[in-house]
Amino acid sequence: MEVLKRAIMQQSGPPETFALQMVQEVINPPPKQTKLAQDENQFLENVLRLLLQEFVSASGEKIMQFGQSIDESESETTQGHIPRLLDITLYLCEKEHIEGGMIFQLLEDLTEMSTMENCKDVFGYIESKQDILGKRELFARGKLVMLRTCNQLLRRLSKANDVVFCGRILMFLARFFPLSERSALNIKGVFNTTNVTKYEKEPLEGICIDFNFYQTFWGLQEYFSSPTSVNHAPAKWKKFASSLSVVLNTFEAQPLSDEEGDANNLEEEAVNFSIKYLTSSKLMGLELKDPSFRRHVLVQCLILFDYLKAPGKNDTDLPSEIIKEEITLCEERVKKLLQLTPPKGREFLGKIEHILEREKNWVWWKRDGCLPYERQPIEKKTVQGDKKRRPRWRLGNKELSQLWKWADQNPNALTDPHRVQTPSIMEYWKPLAEDMDPSAGIEAEYHHKNKRVYCWKGLRLAARQDLEGFSKFTDLGIEGVVPLELLPPDVRSKYQAKPNDRGKRSKKEETKASAHQVEENQIATPANEIDGEDVKTDTTATPMEFDAATVIGTQGGPTPDELQKQSSDTDIGPEAGQLEADAEVEAGIIDGETDADVD
Amino acid sequence: MCGDATNWDEHGYKDSILKDRDFQTRTVFRTAWAPSLNPNPDTLLVASSDGSIASYSISSCISNLNTHSGLFNTSNDRLLAQAQPSCFIQGHDGPTYDLKFYGDGEDALLLSCGDDGRIRGWRWKELTGSNCSVSSHGNDMKPILDLVNPQHRGPWGALSPIPENNAIAVNTQEGSIFAASGDSCAYCWDLETGKVKMVFKGHSDYLHCIVARNSSNQIITGSEDGTARIWDCKSGKSVQVIDPGKDFKLEGSVSWVGCVALDASESWLACSSGRNISLWNLPASECISRISTQATVQDMLFENNQILAVGADPLLNRFDMNGVILSQIQCAPPSAFSISLYPTGVVAVGGYGCCVDVISQFGSHMCTFHCQCV
């Protein structure tokens, strides 16, 4: 013991440096392993407890500071003897050199030996070492001792005056024990009926007061403190309900103004906070005008209603349907009143509802037998799955972005034999040519020449691939553009302007049709460059070039910029100078075009 | 035995129906608190449409009602308990319209007026001392004061009917009683001599209400013609005509001044006009604010800087001086004709159905009862 004492009083520096060595000095004969045997543990514990006792009895009023160096220069680093002792023990326990429960034993001894004032310091020490004490190995050894210590402390504290310290202890317990720890649970659901709100039974002389109301009002507290009675006897519920409606009527008749709500802000409330109601009849009139008082009472009502509506252990405990309805009605009234009570009634009600909702979960948990519900952290994959956010589109929306990515995803799109291509002139005009055969007898309504979109597309094709045919448009109309080869002989003569030109033209046609794709891709780039557009656009847009305009058109309301882009993508004809004109035509006609087929 | 009509008592049945109807339509026109030094109100006087004046002890009402129903009644409860009056006198033939105490303490006089055009006075001390119950019909109590309104003389000596008295006010320093009368005049009676001291003529229709502004020796009357007038008692001349309905009249609504109220400093006047209340500052003779209510205002008074008003709906409204509603308390009478305030803040509301509702300063109902019928 002397060795220990000396070590604590004289050694300085962190406990790691000398603690183990010290233990080996104390135990005789020195143990071979760093872990102590049982009897050695017992011996050490006794020594430590004795030492602690000696320190406490030697110290004056402030035990945690006892032995602290008075020298100011050192005061920052030095500790009192007792914290030092505790530190060393804690270190040994943590490293499992000695039995883990020892530190808890010491702490219990210490709190039992100290005054309440000192307990606050001791508890401060406990709080500061919370992380180490809460480690799994130590916690398993000492949780019961810790619980006992805390409960002893709570019992010694005054519930009315030491609210803050009580709260500290409870907070510590809540953090120290797992959430589903049920040792503090009121398993049977017993109510604290000793918490009686006393009020005057006889009217005071010399003041004016509605004594019946006073009694009714405070009589409600009886039901709040023991709600089981309301649940089981309908007569009691009736009485409670009528009392409550009297009180609610009174509240409702006198709404509180915002001024009254502003009058007491939160800081003042904290000063005046008291865990019991002041029930003097002289205060009744003031209390009825106090928003926070009103809130307290109304929240009590809500808690009671929640209790009444909560399912009991068996279904027979449930209130009858009629009572249930009445409860719902009352609850609505109370909530409405809370909402109207300034300041910030609506927000306040929201918070209260949230808290009560949480409370309901606990009720269910308890009803299901207090199963532990801590879950292992979920694997990362699912976490990411949960985090799935609404995707952000680089180009504003899904379709545009898909268009953008299309080329990357389909590297062989250009060589795909099935890709949608610009049809050749010959193929394109076939339907119209067939319709022009009078023997087919097509009605005007179904005649292809009357389909504006078809004609317009055809004209654009012709302008690009068959200028000669295109030029006939001015003289002969749309039917003149159709290649003569397609027409039946009798019709052909009608549109044959210069028969000797025909041979040349058809030859040209053939070469163009075959070289069409290559030509287009080659020309596309310079066309875009001339236009000052981003070069990238055409690489992705080219596979779709023919229908790009219609696809984008379906998005509804393309901006002028987009139109510009479309025009550069789609009009890849050799006439760069015409681009402007084309774009204008497109802009004008684009709405009409949307009903055309979209791939 | 069903359907056996041999013992059918037709008269009894008629009487019971008439009595029932009479009971249902009976109305409390005025409630008044007896002067007392006790902070708790003890006696409430009730004047009702059957001409009776009855006093009720509040404490016994409360205890009776409690033993009666276990809990005191809420305002919506139609089955109100009947209270037993502690004193009962048949004050007037026809309805009694107003009650006032003249003086206070030992030698207070209880003044009443009614449809028969009389003002009667009783010694309050004698009334409380004597044991006058309902059974004696209150006829054994003789009033010590009995004033009758003068009849108007027409051509050829024809006499008009005696005009009724709708309201009274008193000035104890001058020894005067002011009566608001049905012949559109207000009368000033001398209490000692029992003579009319002054007649205030000027209104064009009958008077509803009257208050005395004793600090400046004036009275204020409200009339069916839609105006209120301030009169100088010395000269008997109208000092000022207040037309609270001036703005409302433009909208085409008819209004009358049903009640007027003065605050304690006698510098604020509240003046009802149909469904509206206008608040006037008398020194500045200016209308400060207007309050619109849901129903016709039938009585009001000042409590500190607040206005309490009742009317044709079962609500006791409390306004501040700017006309903001501070509270609305449900009260028992479906239409309330009278409101009276005890100095400690207890309010009695009386009205249709012979209901009286006593409301504490908390806004809770201290007791609610039906008046006993004769």
Chai-1 contact restraints between the chains, C-beta under 6 A:
chainA,res_idxA,chainB,res_idxB,connection_type,confidence,min_distance_angstrom,max_distance_angstrom,comment,restraint_id
A,I207,B,P39,contact,1.0,0.0,6.0,A-B,restraint_1
A,C208,B,P39,contact,1.0,0.0,6.0,A-B,restraint_2
A,C208,B,N40,contact,1.0,0.0,6.0,A-B,restraint_3
A,C208,B,T344,contact,1.0,0.0,6.0,A-B,restraint_4
A,D210,B,S360,contact,1.0,0.0,6.0,A-B,restraint_5
A,D210,B,F362,contact,1.0,0.0,6.0,A-B,restraint_6
A,D210,B,S364,contact,1.0,0.0,6.0,A-B,restraint_7
A,D210,B,M366,contact,1.0,0.0,6.0,A-B,restraint_8
A,N212,B,F72,contact,1.0,0.0,6.0,A-B,restraint_9
A,F213,B,F362,contact,1.0,0.0,6.0,A-B,restraint_10
A,F213,B,S364,contact,1.0,0.0,6.0,A-B,restraint_11
A,S242,B,L71,contact,1.0,0.0,6.0,A-B,restraint_12
A,T250,B,G363,contact,1.0,0.0,6.0,A-B,restraint_13
A,T250,B,S364,contact,1.0,0.0,6.0,A-B,restraint_14
A,A253,B,S327,contact,1.0,0.0,6.0,A-B,restraint_15
A,A253,B,I329,contact,1.0,0.0,6.0,A-B,restraint_16
A,A253,B,G363,contact,1.0,0.0,6.0,A-B,restraint_17
A,Q254,B,S327,contact,1.0,0.0,6.0,A-B,restraint_18
A,Q254,B,G363,contact,1.0,0.0,6.0,A-B,restraint_19
A,G285,B,Q361,contact,1.0,0.0,6.0,A-B,restraint_20
A,L288,B,F362,contact,1.0,0.0,6.0,A-B,restraint_21
